[in-house]
């Protein structure tokens, strides 16, 4: 990449962040119903309610991380992280950041520090989780991406991001352990208590 191409890419990223900041500022002033999650995927605003099933799966994954790494581990739910691509202000259901993660100059967590993302499928936004969000996570080189799908009763695990896609894909039924011990997160994720929808 030339110096000029590098500067153009940085200017585009800065403009993208400013547009996302404006979007989220406007959304914060809107009367978004309590219990709804708001994120921007490819410049489109998505608001989805969080159902009991959705939260129970997120909680089970969160507890696995707390059990393995302690309460001080940097694991967030529904916190904005800007990912590569056009206006991708995602709020992952669950994201684990590296222990050395720090916010950038704009006060946002950096996607480069994300080690793990889990998304729990909602009917209204399933296409995002399987499509543009999976692509953005791969481009960002998020080492581990897990989709928990309560409609299928199955988890889809994506690892080893390469060239904008994941090289390794594994699917397991709810009730089967997900062995992530060979990855950066180094844990076994139990799915026995994941509810179906």
N, C-alpha and C positions, 0 to 999 in steps of 0.2 A: 504494500500500500504506500502510495506517495504521501508526502507531507500535505499536499493540497487535498487529496482524498481523505486523509485523516482529519483535517480541519473541517471539511464539509460534513463528514460523519458526526463530529462533535457538535457542530452548529445544529444539525438536524435533531440530535438527541436533546440538546438544550431547548429547542423550540417545542419538541414533543413533550418534554417535562412541563414547560410553561403552559401548554394547552391542557395537559392533564390536571395541573394545579387549578386552572380556571374552572374546568369541569367539576372537579371535586368541591371547590369552594361554592359553586352554584348548587350542587347537590346537597351540601350541608345546610344550605338555607331553605331547601325544600322540605315540605312536610312528609318525609319518608316514614311510612308506618313502622312502628317498633317491631323488631324481629325480622326485618327485611335486610338482606345483604345487597350492597350496591357495589358494582365494579364496572370497569370500562374495558371491553375486549374489542380490539380493532376499531376504536372510535365509536363503538356502540355501547350505550348504557344499558346494563342489565340489573334489574331488581328482582330478587327471588326471596320468598319467605323461607325461613329455616324451620323445617319440620322436626318433630321429635326424633324420628329415625335418623335424620341427618345429623343432629347434634349428638345422639348416642354414639354413633360411629366416630365422629370427631373426638369425643371425650375418651373413647377407648384407645384411640391412637395416641392422644395426648398423654394419657396415663402410662402407656408403654414407654414413652420418652422420659417422663418424670421418673418412673421406676428405674430405668436404665442409667440416666444421666443426672438425676437430682432435680430439685425445684428451680435451680438457677439456670438451667439450660435455656437457651434462647429459642423457644418454640412459641409461635404466634398463631392466632386464629383470626381471620377476617381483618388483617392489617394490610394496608396498601403497600405494594412493592411494584415499581415500574419495570416491566420486562421489555426486551427488544421487540421491535415491530412498531407499526403505526398505532399510536395511542393505546398502549396496553397497560393500563393501571389496574392490575389484578389484586384481588383480596383473597388469597388462597384460603381454603377451609383450614388448612394447617401447613405451616412452613417452619422448618428448623434452619436456623442460621448458624454459621460457625461461631465458635467461642470468641473469636477476635473481631466479629462483625461490628461495624460502626456506621452510624448514619452519615450520609453525604452532606454536602454544603447546603442542600435544600431541606434537610431534616428528614429525608426518607432513607429507609433501609435499602442497601444496594443488592441488586439481583445477583451480583458476583459472589455474595456471601451465603447464598441459599444452598443448603446441602440436601434438602429433602422437601418435597411438596406432596400433600395428599389432597385430593378433591373427592368429595362425595357427590355422586350424581343426583341431580334434580331433573325431572322430566323437561322443564322449560329451558335448561341450559346445558343439557347433556352434550349437545353438538359442540359447544365451546370446549368442554373438558377433553373430549376425544379428538378435537380438531385444532383450532388456532391456539388454544392454551398449551396443548401438548407440544405443538411445534415451537411456540415461544420458549417453553421450558427447555426443550432440546437445544435451541439456538443459544440460550443463556447458559447451556451446559450444566443445568441442575442435575447432579449425579443420580438422584433417585426420585422418580415420580410414580405415585400410587393413585390409581383411581379405584375407589370403592363404589360398587354399583349395587345398591340394595334391591333394584328391580330384577337384576340377573342373579343376585346372591353370589357375586363374584368380585374379586379384586384383580386388577390389571396392573402389573408392575413393569416399569420401564427403567432401564439402567444403561449405562455406557453411552452417553450422548456423543454423536459423531456427525459432523456435516449437516446439522439441522434436523436430525432424527435420532431415535434411540436404537442402538444396535441390538440390545437384548430386551425381549418382551416375554413376560411370563404371566399366565393367568392361573388363579387358584380360586376354588370355591370357598365361600364363607365356612369357617370351621377348620380350615387348613392353615397351618402356620406359614407366614411369609418369612423366609430366611434371608435377612439382610446383613448377616454377619460378615459377608465378604465385601461389603460396601462401606462407604465413609460413615454411615450411621451405625453400623456394627450392632445390630439388635435383631431379635426375632420378634416379629409382630404377630401376636395372636389374634385370630379373627373369630374365635368361638362365640363371642358375645355380640358380634355385629348383627343387628336386626335386619330383617328383610322388609321390603315395602311391597 
